[in-house]
Amino acid sequence: MNKELTLRLGERYAFDLETHSGGGYLWRVAANDESVLHVEIKPRKASQDISAIPIGKSFPVQVEIKALATGKASLLLEERRGWEKDSEPLNRCSVTVTINP
């Protein structure tokens, strides 16, 4: 997945990513310039009665980005298992952010 965003300095933007956490996969920041973008990945809560949800079903995570400095930044998120260091990630999300004053 690739996204392009334009934000103003200090602005926040949030989006959801589907997960496969039931299989041990987690979304992580693989590349980011922390002086330009602050990134938080938070689990989402179930919006329905969880007793009706199948066992092993994962909930999306919310990615929140805050623009800390003007310019252009690239953010790379990867969904992978922590113990599989040498394998390719299951999914990638690349976000290019242009930050205006």
C-alpha positions as CSV (number, residue, x, y, z in Angstrom):
1,M,0.0,0.0,0.0
2,N,1.3,3.5,-0.9
3,K,-0.1,6.7,0.4
4,E,0.7,10.4,-0.3
5,L,-0.3,13.1,2.1
6,T,0.0,16.8,2.5
7,L,-0.1,18.1,6.0
8,R,0.4,21.4,7.7
9,L,3.0,21.8,10.4
10,G,1.6,20.4,13.7
11,E,-1.3,18.7,11.9
12,R,-2.2,15.0,12.7
13,Y,-3.5,12.4,10.3
14,A,-4.7,8.9,11.3
15,F,-5.6,5.8,9.2
16,D,-6.2,2.2,9.9
17,L,-4.3,-0.9,8.8
18,E,-5.6,-4.4,8.8
19,T,-3.6,-6.8,10.9
20,H,-2.8,-10.5,11.1
21,S,-1.9,-10.4,14.8
22,G,-3.6,-13.7,15.4
23,G,-0.7,-15.2,13.4
24,G,1.9,-13.3,15.4
25,Y,2.3,-10.4,12.9
26,L,2.6,-6.8,14.2
27,W,3.0,-3.5,12.3
28,R,6.3,-1.7,13.1
29,V,8.0,1.5,11.8
30,A,10.8,0.3,9.5
31,A,12.0,3.7,8.4
32,N,11.2,7.3,9.5
33,D,12.9,10.6,10.1
34,E,11.7,11.2,13.7
35,S,12.7,14.9,13.5
36,V,10.0,15.4,10.8
37,L,7.3,12.9,11.7
38,H,6.0,11.5,15.0
39,V,4.3,8.1,14.5
40,E,2.2,6.1,16.9
41,I,0.7,2.7,16.1
42,K,-2.2,1.9,18.4
43,P,-4.5,-1.1,18.6
44,R,-8.2,-0.5,17.8
45,K,-11.0,-1.7,20.1
46,A,-13.8,-3.9,18.9
47,S,-16.8,-1.8,17.9
48,Q,-19.2,-4.7,18.3
49,D,-19.9,-7.6,20.7
50,I,-16.7,-9.6,20.6
51,S,-18.5,-12.9,21.4
52,A,-19.7,-13.0,17.8
53,I,-16.2,-12.5,16.4
54,P,-14.4,-15.7,15.3
55,I,-11.4,-16.9,17.4
56,G,-8.2,-15.6,16.0
57,K,-9.8,-12.6,14.3
58,S,-7.5,-9.6,14.4
59,F,-8.6,-6.0,14.8
60,P,-7.1,-3.2,12.8
61,V,-4.5,-0.9,14.2
62,Q,-4.6,2.9,13.9
63,V,-1.5,4.7,12.7
64,E,-1.3,8.4,13.8
65,I,1.2,10.7,12.1
66,K,2.0,14.2,13.4
67,A,4.0,16.7,11.3
68,L,6.9,18.1,13.4
69,A,8.8,20.0,10.7
70,T,8.3,21.4,7.2
71,G,9.6,19.5,4.2
72,K,9.1,16.1,2.8
73,A,9.3,12.8,4.6
74,S,9.1,9.1,3.8
75,L,7.6,6.6,6.3
76,L,7.8,2.8,5.9
77,L,5.7,0.5,8.0
78,E,6.1,-3.3,7.9
79,E,3.9,-6.1,9.2
80,R,6.1,-8.9,10.3
81,R,6.7,-11.5,13.0
82,G,9.3,-10.3,15.5
83,W,11.1,-13.7,15.6
84,E,11.4,-13.9,11.8
85,K,14.3,-11.5,11.3
86,D,15.5,-12.7,7.9
87,S,12.1,-13.1,6.2
88,E,10.2,-10.6,4.0
89,P,7.4,-8.8,5.8
90,L,3.9,-10.0,5.2
91,N,2.8,-6.4,4.2
92,R,4.3,-3.0,3.7
93,C,2.8,0.5,3.8
94,S,4.8,3.4,2.4
95,V,3.7,6.9,3.2
96,T,5.1,10.0,1.6
97,V,4.3,13.2,3.5
98,T,4.7,16.8,2.3
99,I,4.6,19.2,5.2
100,N,3.7,22.8,4.6
101,P,4.0,25.7,7.1
